[in-house]
Amino acid sequence: NPSCDAPRLRSKLRVLAGMLRTAQRSEAQVKQRGQDFEGECHALEDHLQDVQDKLQDALEAREHLTRVNAGLREQVGVANEQAAVSEDNVTEIERRLEERERDLGKQIA
């Protein structure tokens, strides 16, 4: 009997319409979450690029400091050699002065 089925069919149709609205809301939420996730991924990619740039800058600074340090070590080595020569010269001058003092002492006596 079609008239008996009509209320049952309307009820089923209302249930199906409700399920469709729920599915549409869920689809919209999933799309929004997908867009949010995509935005977060782009932000993370940008952050990663910044970190990589800073790391590259740090590596370049380290290389520069290594070269500067090597240059300073070389300069310290040269300065130490010069200081040793100067010290030898001072010792030689002191020795000569002592000899002259002895010679003068002998001449006076």
N, CA, C and O atoms as CSV, one atom per row, in Angstrom:
chain,resi,resn,atom,element,x,y,z
A,1,ASN,N,N,0.851,-1.178,0.000
A,1,ASN,CA,C,0.000,0.000,0.000
A,1,ASN,C,C,0.896,1.241,0.000
A,1,ASN,O,O,1.658,1.450,0.944
A,2,PRO,N,N,0.813,2.066,-1.052
A,2,PRO,CA,C,1.690,3.225,-1.184
A,2,PRO,C,C,1.460,4.272,-0.112
A,2,PRO,O,O,2.418,4.932,0.291
A,3,SER,N,N,0.240,4.457,0.372
A,3,SER,CA,C,-0.012,5.481,1.377
A,3,SER,C,C,0.628,5.122,2.702
A,3,SER,O,O,1.014,6.005,3.467
A,4,CYS,N,N,0.743,3.830,2.980
A,4,CYS,CA,C,1.386,3.403,4.226
A,4,CYS,C,C,2.887,3.582,4.144
A,4,CYS,O,O,3.541,3.859,5.149
A,5,ASP,N,N,3.424,3.425,2.970
A,5,ASP,CA,C,4.870,3.562,2.792
A,5,ASP,C,C,5.311,5.013,2.805
A,5,ASP,O,O,6.465,5.297,3.126
A,6,ALA,N,N,4.433,5.933,2.470
A,6,ALA,CA,C,4.815,7.344,2.358
A,6,ALA,C,C,5.382,7.881,3.672
A,6,ALA,O,O,6.450,8.490,3.617
A,7,PRO,N,N,4.773,7.714,4.843
A,7,PRO,CA,C,5.360,8.245,6.072
A,7,PRO,C,C,6.715,7.584,6.371
A,7,PRO,O,O,7.657,8.242,6.811
A,8,ARG,N,N,6.787,6.307,6.129
A,8,ARG,CA,C,8.054,5.611,6.380
A,8,ARG,C,C,9.135,6.107,5.423
A,8,ARG,O,O,10.285,6.289,5.821
A,9,LEU,N,N,8.769,6.322,4.174
A,9,LEU,CA,C,9.729,6.819,3.196
A,9,LEU,C,C,10.149,8.250,3.540
A,9,LEU,O,O,11.323,8.596,3.408
A,10,ARG,N,N,9.197,9.089,3.982
A,10,ARG,CA,C,9.540,10.464,4.382
A,10,ARG,C,C,10.496,10.438,5.571
A,10,ARG,O,O,11.429,11.237,5.653
A,11,SER,N,N,10.248,9.511,6.484
A,11,SER,CA,C,11.115,9.393,7.652
A,11,SER,C,C,12.520,8.988,7.222
A,11,SER,O,O,13.510,9.554,7.686
A,12,LYS,N,N,12.597,8.002,6.331
A,12,LYS,CA,C,13.900,7.575,5.831
A,12,LYS,C,C,14.583,8.708,5.071
A,12,LYS,O,O,15.797,8.893,5.166
A,13,LEU,N,N,13.780,9.468,4.311
A,13,LEU,CA,C,14.324,10.584,3.541
A,13,LEU,C,C,14.892,11.647,4.477
A,13,LEU,O,O,15.956,12.205,4.207
A,14,ARG,N,N,14.184,11.934,5.587
A,14,ARG,CA,C,14.680,12.906,6.582
A,14,ARG,C,C,15.995,12.408,7.187
A,14,ARG,O,O,16.933,13.183,7.374
A,15,VAL,N,N,16.054,11.099,7.494
A,15,VAL,CA,C,17.278,10.521,8.051
A,15,VAL,C,C,18.409,10.655,7.044
A,15,VAL,O,O,19.519,11.052,7.398
A,16,LEU,N,N,18.131,10.328,5.802
A,16,LEU,CA,C,19.156,10.441,4.758
A,16,LEU,C,C,19.584,11.895,4.557
A,16,LEU,O,O,20.767,12.164,4.349
A,17,ALA,N,N,18.643,12.829,4.617
A,17,ALA,CA,C,18.974,14.249,4.478
A,17,ALA,C,C,19.868,14.692,5.636
A,17,ALA,O,O,20.823,15.444,5.443
A,18,GLY,N,N,19.549,14.220,6.835
A,18,GLY,CA,C,20.384,14.535,8.001
A,18,GLY,C,C,21.783,13.959,7.843
A,18,GLY,O,O,22.773,14.615,8.168
A,19,MET,N,N,21.860,12.744,7.348
A,19,MET,CA,C,23.173,12.124,7.135
A,19,MET,C,C,23.963,12.900,6.077
A,19,MET,O,O,25.176,13.072,6.200
A,20,LEU,N,N,23.259,13.367,5.034
A,20,LEU,CA,C,23.919,14.143,3.980
A,20,LEU,C,C,24.455,15.448,4.551
A,20,LEU,O,O,25.587,15.824,4.247
A,21,ARG,N,N,23.673,16.150,5.372
A,21,ARG,CA,C,24.141,17.405,5.989
A,21,ARG,C,C,25.346,17.147,6.886
A,21,ARG,O,O,26.308,17.915,6.886
A,22,THR,N,N,25.286,16.057,7.652
A,22,THR,CA,C,26.417,15.701,8.521
A,22,THR,C,C,27.659,15.422,7.675
A,22,THR,O,O,28.757,15.862,8.014
A,23,ALA,N,N,27.482,14.692,6.579
A,23,ALA,CA,C,28.605,14.369,5.699
A,23,ALA,C,C,29.170,15.645,5.079
A,23,ALA,O,O,30.385,15.782,4.939
A,24,GLN,N,N,28.290,16.584,4.707
A,24,GLN,CA,C,28.751,17.839,4.114
A,24,GLN,C,C,29.529,18.668,5.136
A,24,GLN,O,O,30.559,19.261,4.815
A,25,ARG,N,N,29.022,18.699,6.373
A,25,ARG,CA,C,29.755,19.423,7.430
A,25,ARG,C,C,31.112,18.775,7.672
A,25,ARG,O,O,32.119,19.466,7.823
A,26,SER,N,N,31.134,17.440,7.708
A,26,SER,CA,C,32.392,16.720,7.919
A,26,SER,C,C,33.361,17.001,6.772
A,26,SER,O,O,34.556,17.198,6.991
A,27,GLU,N,N,32.840,17.016,5.560
A,27,GLU,CA,C,33.687,17.305,4.394
A,27,GLU,C,C,34.272,18.712,4.496
A,27,GLU,O,O,35.449,18.920,4.199
A,28,ALA,N,N,33.458,19.672,4.912
A,28,ALA,CA,C,33.936,21.052,5.061
A,28,ALA,C,C,35.013,21.129,6.143
A,28,ALA,O,O,36.014,21.828,5.987
A,29,GLN,N,N,34.795,20.400,7.245
A,29,GLN,CA,C,35.792,20.389,8.327
A,29,GLN,C,C,37.099,19.762,7.854
A,29,GLN,O,O,38.186,20.243,8.173
A,30,VAL,N,N,36.974,18.671,7.081
A,30,VAL,CA,C,38.175,17.998,6.575
A,30,VAL,C,C,38.926,18.930,5.624
A,30,VAL,O,O,40.153,19.013,5.670
A,31,LYS,N,N,38.192,19.623,4.772
A,31,LYS,CA,C,38.829,20.571,3.851
A,31,LYS,C,C,39.544,21.681,4.623
A,31,LYS,O,O,40.668,22.058,4.291
A,32,GLN,N,N,38.876,22.199,5.658
A,32,GLN,CA,C,39.478,23.260,6.469
A,32,GLN,C,C,40.737,22.750,7.173
A,32,GLN,O,O,41.761,23.433,7.208
A,33,ARG,N,N,40.649,21.559,7.725
A,33,ARG,CA,C,41.828,20.982,8.391
A,33,ARG,C,C,42.962,20.772,7.388
A,33,ARG,O,O,44.133,20.987,7.704
A,34,GLY,N,N,42.604,20.356,6.195
A,34,GLY,CA,C,43.617,20.176,5.146
A,34,GLY,C,C,44.288,21.499,4.808
A,34,GLY,O,O,45.506,21.551,4.641
A,35,GLN,N,N,43.498,22.574,4.704
A,35,GLN,CA,C,44.073,23.891,4.424
A,35,GLN,C,C,44.939,24.359,5.589
A,35,GLN,O,O,46.019,24.915,5.386
A,36,ASP,N,N,44.461,24.131,6.805
A,36,ASP,CA,C,45.256,24.494,7.988
A,36,ASP,C,C,46.585,23.747,7.983
A,36,ASP,O,O,47.640,24.329,8.236
A,37,PHE,N,N,46.519,22.443,7.691
A,37,PHE,CA,C,47.722,21.623,7.667
A,37,PHE,C,C,48.678,22.104,6.583
A,37,PHE,O,O,49.889,22.164,6.795
A,38,GLU,N,N,48.133,22.443,5.435
A,38,GLU,CA,C,48.954,22.944,4.329
A,38,GLU,C,C,49.648,24.247,4.732
A,38,GLU,O,O,50.823,24.456,4.430
A,39,GLY,N,N,48.907,25.118,5.417
A,39,GLY,CA,C,49.502,26.369,5.901
A,39,GLY,C,C,50.615,26.104,6.902
A,39,GLY,O,O,51.664,26.746,6.854
A,40,GLU,N,N,50.389,25.162,7.804
A,40,GLU,CA,C,51.423,24.805,8.781
A,40,GLU,C,C,52.645,24.220,8.086
A,40,GLU,O,O,53.778,24.497,8.480
A,41,CYS,N,N,52.423,23.416,7.059
A,41,CYS,CA,C,53.551,22.834,6.309
A,41,CYS,C,C,54.379,23.939,5.655
A,41,CYS,O,O,55.608,23.898,5.695
A,42,HIS,N,N,53.710,24.925,5.052
A,42,HIS,CA,C,54.437,26.040,4.434
A,42,HIS,C,C,55.218,26.819,5.487
A,42,HIS,O,O,56.360,27.214,5.256
A,43,ALA,N,N,54.599,27.036,6.636
A,43,ALA,CA,C,55.290,27.761,7.711
A,43,ALA,C,C,56.513,26.977,8.175
A,43,ALA,O,O,57.571,27.559,8.412
A,44,LEU,N,N,56.372,25.659,8.306
A,44,LEU,CA,C,57.511,24.824,8.711
A,44,LEU,C,C,58.609,24.829,7.652
A,44,LEU,O,O,59.795,24.855,7.982
A,45,GLU,N,N,58.216,24.804,6.386
A,45,GLU,CA,C,59.211,24.860,5.306
A,45,GLU,C,C,59.976,26.180,5.364
A,45,GLU,O,O,61.196,26.203,5.200
A,46,ASP,N,N,59.252,27.281,5.598
A,46,ASP,CA,C,59.907,28.590,5.717
A,46,ASP,C,C,60.857,28.605,6.909
A,46,ASP,O,O,61.976,29.108,6.812
A,47,HIS,N,N,60.410,28.056,8.028
A,47,HIS,CA,C,61.245,28.005,9.235
A,47,HIS,C,C,62.493,27.154,8.979
A,47,HIS,O,O,63.598,27.525,9.374
A,48,LEU,N,N,62.307,26.025,8.322
A,48,LEU,CA,C,63.432,25.146,8.002
A,48,LEU,C,C,64.431,25.876,7.112
A,48,LEU,O,O,65.640,25.748,7.308
A,49,GLN,N,N,63.947,26.634,6.143
A,49,GLN,CA,C,64.840,27.398,5.265
A,49,GLN,C,C,65.615,28.433,6.070
A,49,GLN,O,O,66.810,28.628,5.848
A,50,ASP,N,N,64.936,29.100,7.009
A,50,ASP,CA,C,65.627,30.070,7.872
A,50,ASP,C,C,66.724,29.385,8.690
A,50,ASP,O,O,67.834,29.904,8.815
A,51,VAL,N,N,66.403,28.222,9.239
A,51,VAL,CA,C,67.386,27.487,10.040
A,51,VAL,C,C,68.569,27.072,9.167
A,51,VAL,O,O,69.721,27.178,9.587
A,52,GLN,N,N,68.286,26.603,7.959
A,52,GLN,CA,C,69.360,26.208,7.050
A,52,GLN,C,C,70.236,27.409,6.688
A,52,GLN,O,O,71.460,27.290,6.629
A,53,ASP,N,N,69.612,28.562,6.447
A,53,ASP,CA,C,70.374,29.775,6.137
A,53,ASP,C,C,71.273,30.168,7.303
A,53,ASP,O,O,72.436,30.524,7.110
A,54,LYS,N,N,70.722,30.101,8.522
A,54,LYS,CA,C,71.521,30.451,9.702
A,54,LYS,C,C,72.658,29.453,9.907
A,54,LYS,O,O,73.760,29.839,10.298
A,55,LEU,N,N,72.398,28.186,9.649
A,55,LEU,CA,C,73.437,27.172,9.770
A,55,LEU,C,C,74.546,27.442,8.754
A,55,LEU,O,O,75.728,27.344,9.084
A,56,GLN,N,N,74.173,27.779,7.529
A,56,GLN,CA,C,75.173,28.092,6.504
A,56,GLN,C,C,76.000,29.303,6.924
A,56,GLN,O,O,77.221,29.307,6.764
A,57,ASP,N,N,75.339,30.332,7.461
A,57,ASP,CA,C,76.057,31.513,7.945
A,57,ASP,C,C,77.027,31.127,9.060
A,57,ASP,O,O,78.159,31.610,9.102
A,58,ALA,N,N,76.579,30.259,9.958
A,58,ALA,CA,C,77.434,29.833,11.076
A,58,ALA,C,C,78.637,29.044,10.566
A,58,ALA,O,O,79.748,29.214,11.067
A,59,LEU,N,N,78.421,28.189,9.578
A,59,LEU,CA,C,79.534,27.422,9.013
A,59,LEU,C,C,80.548,28.339,8.339
A,59,LEU,O,O,81.756,28.149,8.474
A,60,GLU,N,N,80.047,29.331,7.614
A,60,GLU,CA,C,80.943,30.280,6.963
A,60,GLU,C,C,81.715,31.091,7.999
A,60,GLU,O,O,82.905,31.352,7.822
A,61,ALA,N,N,81.047,31.490,9.073
A,61,ALA,CA,C,81.720,32.233,10.147
A,61,ALA,C,C,82.784,31.360,10.800
A,61,ALA,O,O,83.874,31.832,11.121
A,62,ARG,N,N,82.462,30.088,10.993
A,62,ARG,CA,C,83.435,29.164,11.595
A,62,ARG,C,C,84.663,29.032,10.704
A,62,ARG,O,O,85.793,29.067,11.193
A,63,GLU,N,N,84.450,28.880,9.402
A,63,GLU,CA,C,85.576,28.778,8.476
A,63,GLU,C,C,86.428,30.041,8.526
A,63,GLU,O,O,87.657,29.970,8.528
A,64,HIS,N,N,85.776,31.184,8.567
A,64,HIS,CA,C,86.500,32.461,8.646
A,64,HIS,C,C,87.327,32.529,9.928
A,64,HIS,O,O,88.501,32.897,9.899
A,65,LEU,N,N,86.706,32.173,11.049
A,65,LEU,CA,C,87.421,32.210,12.329
A,65,LEU,C,C,88.586,31.221,12.346
A,65,LEU,O,O,89.626,31.492,12.946
A,66,THR,N,N,88.412,30.092,11.698
A,66,THR,CA,C,89.504,29.119,11.615
A,66,THR,C,C,90.680,29.719,10.855
A,66,THR,O,O,91.832,29.563,11.260
A,67,ARG,N,N,90.387,30.411,9.743
A,67,ARG,CA,C,91.462,31.059,8.973
A,67,ARG,C,C,92.122,32.161,9.787
A,67,ARG,O,O,93.347,32.281,9.798
A,68,VAL,N,N,91.299,32.979,10.481
A,68,VAL,CA,C,91.840,34.061,11.306
A,68,VAL,C,C,92.714,33.489,12.409
A,68,VAL,O,O,93.798,34.004,12.683
A,69,ASN,N,N,92.235,32.413,13.045
A,69,ASN,CA,C,92.979,31.781,14.128
A,69,ASN,C,C,94.322,31.254,13.621
A,69,ASN,O,O,95.343,31.402,14.292
A,70,ALA,N,N,94.320,30.644,12.441
A,70,ALA,CA,C,95.569,30.133,11.869
A,70,ALA,C,C,96.536,31.288,11.619
A,70,ALA,O,O,97.733,31.171,11.882
A,71,GLY,N,N,96.012,32.402,11.111
A,71,GLY,CA,C,96.853,33.581,10.881
A,71,GLY,C,C,97.432,34.124,12.176
A,71,GLY,O,O,98.599,34.512,12.236
A,72,LEU,N,N,96.603,34.146,13.211
A,72,LEU,CA,C,97.080,34.639,14.515
A,72,LEU,C,C,98.142,33.710,15.098
A,72,LEU,O,O,99.127,34.168,15.677
A,73,ARG,N,N,97.936,32.415,14.944
A,73,ARG,CA,C,98.940,31.459,15.434
A,73,ARG,C,C,100.274,31.682,14.723
A,73,ARG,O,O,101.338,31.643,15.341
A,74,GLU,N,N,100.196,31.915,13.427
A,74,GLU,CA,C,101.419,32.167,12.662
A,74,GLU,C,C,102.100,33.444,13.155
A,74,GLU,O,O,103.319,33.482,13.324
A,75,GLN,N,N,101.304,34.484,13.384
A,75,GLN,CA,C,101.875,35.746,13.880
A,75,GLN,C,C,102.492,35.569,15.261
A,75,GLN,O,O,103.545,36.142,15.544
A,76,VAL,N,N,101.853,34.784,16.125
A,76,VAL,CA,C,102.402,34.527,17.461
A,76,VAL,C,C,103.721,33.768,17.331
A,76,VAL,O,O,104.677,34.049,18.053
A,77,GLY,N,N,103.770,32.812,16.415
A,77,GLY,CA,C,105.003,32.072,16.195
A,77,GLY,C,C,106.131,32.990,15.750
A,77,GLY,O,O,107.252,32.891,16.249
A,78,VAL,N,N,105.835,33.878,14.817
A,78,VAL,CA,C,106.843,34.837,14.348
A,78,VAL,C,C,107.263,35.753,15.497
A,78,VAL,O,O,108.452,36.015,15.678
A,79,ALA,N,N,106.306,36.234,16.261
A,79,ALA,CA,C,106.614,37.119,17.391
A,79,ALA,C,C,107.476,36.399,18.422
A,79,ALA,O,O,108.398,36.992,18.983
A,80,ASN,N,N,107.184,35.123,18.676
A,80,ASN,CA,C,108.001,34.351,19.622
A,80,ASN,C,C,109.424,34.192,19.109
A,80,ASN,O,O,110.385,34.287,19.874
A,81,GLU,N,N,109.551,33.948,17.804
A,81,GLU,CA,C,110.893,33.834,17.217
A,81,GLU,C,C,111.639,35.159,17.348
A,81,GLU,O,O,112.819,35.183,17.697
A,82,GLN,N,N,110.940,36.263,17.066
A,82,GLN,CA,C,111.568,37.579,17.185
A,82,GLN,C,C,111.946,37.874,18.632
A,82,GLN,O,O,112.999,38.450,18.905
A,83,ALA,N,N,111.086,37.478,19.544
A,83,ALA,CA,C,111.369,37.703,20.963
A,83,ALA,C,C,112.599,36.901,21.387
A,83,ALA,O,O,113.434,37.386,22.151
A,84,ALA,N,N,112.702,35.676,20.886
A,84,ALA,CA,C,113.863,34.844,21.226
A,84,ALA,C,C,115.137,35.481,20.679
A,84,ALA,O,O,116.159,35.509,21.365
A,85,VAL,N,N,115.084,35.995,19.447
A,85,VAL,CA,C,116.246,36.672,18.856
A,85,VAL,C,C,116.582,37.914,19.665
A,85,VAL,O,O,117.749,38.178,19.956
A,86,SER,N,N,115.554,38.679,20.030
A,86,SER,CA,C,115.772,39.887,20.827
A,86,SER,C,C,116.394,39.539,22.178
A,86,SER,O,O,117.300,40.226,22.650
A,87,GLU,N,N,115.899,38.470,22.792
A,87,GLU,CA,C,116.441,38.054,24.081
A,87,GLU,C,C,117.903,37.645,23.931
A,87,GLU,O,O,118.734,37.969,24.779
A,88,ASP,N,N,118.211,36.934,22.850
A,88,ASP,CA,C,119.606,36.556,22.582
A,88,ASP,C,C,120.461,37.801,22.393
A,88,ASP,O,O,121.590,37.869,22.878
A,89,ASN,N,N,119.912,38.791,21.680
A,89,ASN,CA,C,120.651,40.042,21.465
A,89,ASN,C,C,120.901,40.763,22.789
A,89,ASN,O,O,121.998,41.268,23.027
A,90,VAL,N,N,119.893,40.809,23.637
A,90,VAL,CA,C,120.035,41.468,24.937
A,90,VAL,C,C,121.093,40.744,25.767
A,90,VAL,O,O,121.940,41.377,26.398
A,91,THR,N,N,121.035,39.426,25.761
A,91,THR,CA,C,122.028,38.634,26.505
A,91,THR,C,C,123.437,38.924,25.980
A,91,THR,O,O,124.372,39.078,26.765
A,92,GLU,N,N,123.586,38.997,24.670
A,92,GLU,CA,C,124.892,39.300,24.072
A,92,GLU,C,C,125.356,40.702,24.450
A,92,GLU,O,O,126.530,40.900,24.762
A,93,ILE,N,N,124.456,41.668,24.427
A,93,ILE,CA,C,124.803,43.041,24.795
A,93,ILE,C,C,125.214,43.100,26.269
A,93,ILE,O,O,126.191,43.764,26.618
A,94,GLU,N,N,124.468,42.407,27.130
A,94,GLU,CA,C,124.818,42.370,28.557
A,94,GLU,C,C,126.201,41.752,28.757
A,94,GLU,O,O,127.001,42.232,29.561
A,95,ARG,N,N,126.468,40.672,28.008
A,95,ARG,CA,C,127.773,40.008,28.121
A,95,ARG,C,C,128.888,40.962,27.713
A,95,ARG,O,O,129.920,41.025,28.381
A,96,ARG,N,N,128.695,41.705,26.623
A,96,ARG,CA,C,129.704,42.659,26.158
A,96,ARG,C,C,129.916,43.787,27.167
A,96,ARG,O,O,131.044,44.216,27.408
A,97,LEU,N,N,128.803,44.265,27.755
A,97,LEU,CA,C,128.926,45.327,28.759
A,97,LEU,C,C,129.733,44.838,29.958
A,97,LEU,O,O,130.586,45.555,30.482
A,98,GLU,N,N,129.453,43.618,30.381
A,98,GLU,CA,C,130.209,43.054,31.508
A,98,GLU,C,C,131.687,42.958,31.161
A,98,GLU,O,O,132.539,43.245,32.001
A,99,GLU,N,N,132.005,42.554,29.917
A,99,GLU,CA,C,133.414,42.476,29.494
A,99,GLU,C,C,134.069,43.853,29.520
A,99,GLU,O,O,135.205,44.000,29.971
A,100,ARG,N,N,133.349,44.856,29.035
A,100,ARG,CA,C,133.890,46.226,29.023
A,100,ARG,C,C,134.117,46.730,30.442
A,100,ARG,O,O,135.126,47.370,30.739
A,101,GLU,N,N,133.143,46.424,31.324
A,101,GLU,CA,C,133.297,46.843,32.718
A,101,GLU,C,C,134.554,46.199,33.323
A,101,GLU,O,O,135.310,46.864,34.032
A,102,ARG,N,N,134.774,44.920,33.048
A,102,ARG,CA,C,135.970,44.237,33.554
A,102,ARG,C,C,137.234,44.847,32.969
A,102,ARG,O,O,138.218,45.080,33.671
A,103,ASP,N,N,137.178,45.104,31.636
A,103,ASP,CA,C,138.333,45.723,30.997
A,103,ASP,C,C,138.634,47.092,31.567
A,103,ASP,O,O,139.789,47.447,31.804
A,104,LEU,N,N,137.563,47.864,31.785
A,104,LEU,CA,C,137.756,49.217,32.372
A,104,LEU,C,C,138.278,49.089,33.796
A,104,LEU,O,O,139.134,49.865,34.220
A,105,GLY,N,N,137.763,48.112,34.532
A,105,GLY,CA,C,138.216,47.889,35.896
A,105,GLY,C,C,139.697,47.536,35.916
A,105,GLY,O,O,140.435,47.982,36.794
A,106,LYS,N,N,140.132,46.729,34.941
A,106,LYS,CA,C,141.540,46.347,34.846
A,106,LYS,C,C,142.400,47.563,34.482
A,106,LYS,O,O,143.502,47.740,35.002
A,107,GLN,N,N,141.871,48.397,33.574
A,107,GLN,CA,C,142.637,49.562,33.139
A,107,GLN,C,C,142.796,50.575,34.292
A,107,GLN,O,O,143.838,51.212,34.445
A,108,ILE,N,N,141.741,50.698,35.085
A,108,ILE,CA,C,141.793,51.640,36.197
A,108,ILE,C,C,142.739,51.130,37.275
A,108,ILE,O,O,143.456,51.919,37.891
A,109,ALA,N,N,142.751,49.856,37.503
A,109,ALA,CA,C,143.566,49.277,38.558
A,109,ALA,C,C,145.001,49.175,38.120
A,109,ALA,O,O,145.848,48.707,38.882
